[in-house]
Amino acid sequence: MDEKLVNEYKAMLPVTDSLESIVANGKVEHALIKAKLALDGIKEDDFLTWKKNPMKYVCKHDQKKYEELMAVGYHPQIRELMGVIYVKQPYGFGGSCPKSIGSMEYIRFYVNWTNDGDYNDAWEDQGLGKVHVFDPGKENKIHLPIEYAAEKNIFFPPNLLNLLESKCQVRRVRAILSWTTIPPAHKPDWKPFWGNVIDTNIRFHK
């Protein structure tokens, strides 16, 4: 990465004692996004256009340059969905650990319980998993990608889940990874500005 851009990015990061204090001021998302746009040479107007209609906007940049959801799995014994995230760049995540605030990676999970090909029915939005990440920094460039995981317990009526497990049923799952911006509820076709979407299959059994 260009050293000048990296230094400009670092200068734009919020200076605060904790992530909680800057969240309380309501400025964390704007400050982090502005710094990352500058780091990658993306116009703020492009981000604002995406924000107006994420499902129709066609991104010109590489959405998976910084982070990428690589796999989604299910632990049947504890009934938990999990996504594995690769952090792929030394900068762009809100500063280095432990002195900076870092940033959040969000994964919204969906399960197609009804096997109807969409994720719009009751209980199909499984909610959010999240994980706090930091800039790996230049000193950890040789260790990239650094892997993180975010998990979410299954949300479904127990009697129906028991029925699926008794028949060892397979269901389609969608997971939407987004850096800093929370994927909105009940919008399975939502597209992240930074991040990606995975569709896969999981099996329910005990």
N, C-alpha and C positions, 0 to 999 in steps of 0.2 A: 504494500500500500504506500501511496505517496506520503512522505513524512510531513510535508506541509499540511496536507488535508487532515492527517491524524492529529497534528497539534491544534488545528482549528477546531476539530471535533472535540478534543479534550477541553478546550477553552469554553465551549458552548455548554458543557455538561453542568447541571445544577450543583451548586456547592451547598451541602447541608450535612447535618450530623447523622441523619437517618432517612431511610426510605419513608418511614411513617410520617415524619415531619413535612416532607415535601408533598406527600399525598394529601395531607391535611390542608395544604395551601392550594390544592387543585391544579398544580402547574406541572406535575411530573410528566404526563403524557406529551404535552405540547413541547416541553423542553427537550425530552429525549428524542422525539420524532424529528424535530428541527435539526438536532445535531447529526442524526443518522442520515437525513436527506443531504446535508452538506457534505458528509463524509463520502457519500456515493455520487455526488454531483446531480442529484435529482431535484427538479424544480418543485417548490412547495405547491404550486398550482396543480401539478400532477397528482399529488397526494390529496388535495382538496377535491379534485374532480372525482377521484376514486371514492372518497368518503361520501359523496352525494349519492352514488349508485354503485356499490362494490360488485354487485352481481352482473352488471353490464360492462363495467370498465375493463379495458384490455391493457394490462400492465406492459410497459415498454422495457422495464428493467427485469433483471433476474430475481424473481421472488424468493428463490431458494439459495441465494448467494451467501447469506449470513447464517441462516438456520434452516433445518429441514427435518420434518417428521419422517423417520425412516421405517418405523414398524409400529403396529398396534397389536397388542396381545390381550389375552383374557386368562385370569387365574380362576379356575372353576371352584376351587375349595373356599376361597375367600370372596368370590363373586366380585372381582375387581378388574376393570379395564385399565390398560396402561399403554402410554405412547412413549417411544424412545426418540429423543430429539438430538440431532447433531448440531453443535455450535461449530461453525466452519471457518470463521474469520477471527483474527486476533482483536479486532475492535468493532464497535457498533452495538454494544449491549449495556451502555450506561456507566462505564468505568470499571476499574480493576478491583478485585477483592483483596483485602477487606475494607479499604478506605472509602470506596465510592458507593453510590446507592444501587448500582446494577439496574436490572429491569426484570419484567415478568414475561414468561412465555406461557401462552394459554392454549389449551386443547379443549374444544367442545366435541363431545362424543355423541353419536346417534346410533341406535340399533333399530333395524327394520323388523320389528316383532311380527308384523302381519304378512311379511313376504310379498308385499304389493309393489315393490320397486321404488317406493319413496320413503321419506323419513318424516312424514307430516302427521302421523296418527298419535293418539294418546300414549304417553310414556316413552316415545321414541327419542325425544331430546333427553339425553342422559345427564346434561349439565357439564360443568367445567372441571378440568384438572388444570393445575398451574404449578410452575416452578420458577424460583428466583435464580437468575443467571447474571454473570459478570463478563466483562472483557477478559479473555484469556491473556492478552498482552503479547507483545513481541517476543518476550522470553519463553512463551509457551507455544510459539508457532509450530515447532517441530512435533508437538503433541496433538495437533489438530487432526481430526475433529475431536472435541471433548463432548462426551455423551451425558445427557440428562434424561430424566424420566418424569412424567406426570401421570397421576392415577386418579381414577374416579370409581366409586362403588356403583354397582348396577342399581338402577332405580326401576322397579317393576313389582307389581303385586306378588307377594311370596307364593300364593297358591298357583299362579300362572307360571312363575319361574320354576317351581317344583315340577309342574307338568312338562315343561320343556326339557328339564334335566332328566326326568324319568324316561324320555324318549330320545335322549341324546341329540337334540335338534341343532341344526346349523342355521345361523342368521347372519345377514349382511350388516357390516358396521362401517360407519363413516366417521372420520376424525379430522377436524379442522384445526391446524396449528396457526396461531397468529402471535406475532411479537407485539407487546404493549397494548394493542387494541383488542378488547374482548370480543370474540365472535358472538353476535347477538343470538338470543334464544329463539328457537323455532324457525330458524332460517338455514336449512341444511344446504342450500345452494350458494350461500355467502362465500365470497372469495377474499382471502387476506391480501394485504399490500405486501407484507413480508411474511412468508410462511408457505404452507402447502396443504393439500387435502389428500387423504388416503382412504380408499375403499377396500375393505378386505372381508374375510369370513371368520367367524368364531363359532365354537361348538359349546353347547351347554350340557354339562353332565356333572355328577358328583365325584 
